[in-house]
Amino acid sequence: MCRPGGKSAGWRDRCHHPGECAPKDDFNPLFEKLLAADGLVPGSPVYIYHVTAQFKTRADRPGNAIHCQRLPGKYGAVVSTAGGSGHEETADYLEMLLRRPGAQSAGRIACTLDDGPVPGDAELLKQANALGVTLVRAIKEKQEFPDQIQQQEKLREYFRDVIIKRKDRWDREYRYWQGKGWL
Ligand SMILES: Cc1cc2nc3c(=O)[nH]c(=O)nc-3n(C[C@H](O)[C@H](O)[C@H](O)COP(=O)(O)O)c2cc1C
């Protein structure tokens, strides 16, 4: 239950108070690398209609990147593969992971074996190559994709309200927004 002082109060909101991700594992150094990168290429095969469990384990961690809009100015491209279906939905999810924290997506490769390609398919490799070139160009030219920017501005407003409303419980986030001059 989401009530202050509840039985699980020791754990609830722990990500927001001490200022770093509570579980001490490989994630924090990985997150630092993610923040230092210019380009991000999340990718996964479709396992039972979604990304793999291994991928999801990592994807579930950086709530802070979303709440604090940590990725503006970064670009990405996504890759998903399926034996049959689910590749577009999985690519949608992967793009959401880029865009919700503020990065822009330069595009996707979403493919299924149903379309006939075999591993090493020359056409797909050509498309993947072209996507790589598009991504690097977006980074170098600091391109703006207007529909994505517009959506992100709305999201920024939404999170601004959330951060103000939860000021006392999400002090880490509040201080971050304050430091950025976004409040
Ligand atoms: C555990 C498991 C679950 C899978 N589930 C799906 C699925 O739900 N839908 C689908 O189209 N393909 C499914 N596949 C096929 C994979 O998406 C396909 O093998 C992969 O995209 C091709 O990459 P690979 O060469 O790395 O296997 C599954 C494969 C495995 C091993």
The ligand as an SDF file (V2000), in Angstrom:
LIG
                    3D

 31 33  0  0  0  0  0  0  0  0999 V2000
   12.3340  -18.3680  -25.3470 C   0  0  0  0  0  0  0  0  0  0  0  0
   11.9660  -17.8850  -26.7040 C   0  0  0  0  0  0  0  0  0  0  0  0
   10.7560  -17.2460  -26.8740 C   0  0  0  0  0  0  0  0  0  0  0  0
   10.3850  -16.7600  -28.1290 C   0  0  0  0  0  0  0  0  0  0  0  0
    9.1880  -16.1330  -28.2690 N   0  0  0  0  0  0  0  0  0  0  0  0
    8.8220  -15.6460  -29.4650 C   0  0  0  0  0  0  0  0  0  0  0  0
    7.5820  -14.9710  -29.6420 C   0  0  0  0  0  0  0  0  0  0  0  0
    6.7810  -14.8080  -28.7260 O   0  0  0  0  0  0  0  0  0  0  0  0
    7.2680  -14.5150  -30.8660 N   0  0  0  0  0  0  0  0  0  0  0  0
    8.1100  -14.6600  -31.9340 C   0  0  0  0  0  0  0  0  0  0  0  0
    7.7750  -14.2180  -33.0060 O   0  0  0  0  0  0  0  0  0  0  0  0
    9.3110  -15.2690  -31.7960 N   0  0  0  0  0  0  0  0  0  0  0  0
    9.6860  -15.7690  -30.6130 C   0  0  0  0  0  0  0  0  0  0  0  0
   10.8990  -16.3850  -30.4650 N   0  0  0  0  0  0  0  0  0  0  0  0
   11.8240  -16.4250  -31.5880 C   0  0  0  0  0  0  0  0  0  0  0  0
   12.8720  -15.3230  -31.4710 C   0  0  0  0  0  0  0  0  0  0  0  0
   12.2810  -14.0360  -31.4930 O   0  0  0  0  0  0  0  0  0  0  0  0
   13.8860  -15.4520  -32.6120 C   0  0  0  0  0  0  0  0  0  0  0  0
   14.5590  -16.6490  -32.4200 O   0  0  0  0  0  0  0  0  0  0  0  0
   14.8720  -14.3180  -32.5810 C   0  0  0  0  0  0  0  0  0  0  0  0
   14.2530  -13.0910  -32.8690 O   0  0  0  0  0  0  0  0  0  0  0  0
   15.9350  -14.5350  -33.6180 C   0  0  0  0  0  0  0  0  0  0  0  0
   17.1070  -14.1870  -33.0250 O   0  0  0  0  0  0  0  0  0  0  0  0
   18.1820  -15.3120  -32.6020 P   0  0  0  0  0  0  0  0  0  0  0  0
   18.8610  -15.6830  -33.8780 O   0  0  0  0  0  0  0  0  0  0  0  0
   19.0400  -14.5860  -31.6340 O   0  0  0  0  0  0  0  0  0  0  0  0
   17.3940  -16.4530  -31.9910 O   0  0  0  0  0  0  0  0  0  0  0  0
   11.2650  -16.9080  -29.2410 C   0  0  0  0  0  0  0  0  0  0  0  0
   12.4890  -17.5440  -29.0460 C   0  0  0  0  0  0  0  0  0  0  0  0
   12.8340  -18.0360  -27.8060 C   0  0  0  0  0  0  0  0  0  0  0  0
   14.1640  -18.7190  -27.6320 C   0  0  0  0  0  0  0  0  0  0  0  0
  1  2  1  0
  2  3  1  0
  2 30  2  0
  3  4  2  0
  4  5  1  0
  4 28  1  0
  5  6  2  0
  6  7  1  0
  6 13  1  0
  7  8  2  0
  7  9  1  0
  9 10  1  0
 10 11  2  0
 10 12  1  0
 12 13  2  0
 13 14  1  0
 14 15  1  0
 14 28  1  0
 15 16  1  0
 16 17  1  0
 16 18  1  0
 18 19  1  0
 18 20  1  0
 20 21  1  0
 20 22  1  0
 22 23  1  0
 23 24  1  0
 24 25  2  0
 24 26  1  0
 24 27  1  0
 28 29  2  0
 29 30  1  0
 30 31  1  0
M  END
$$$$
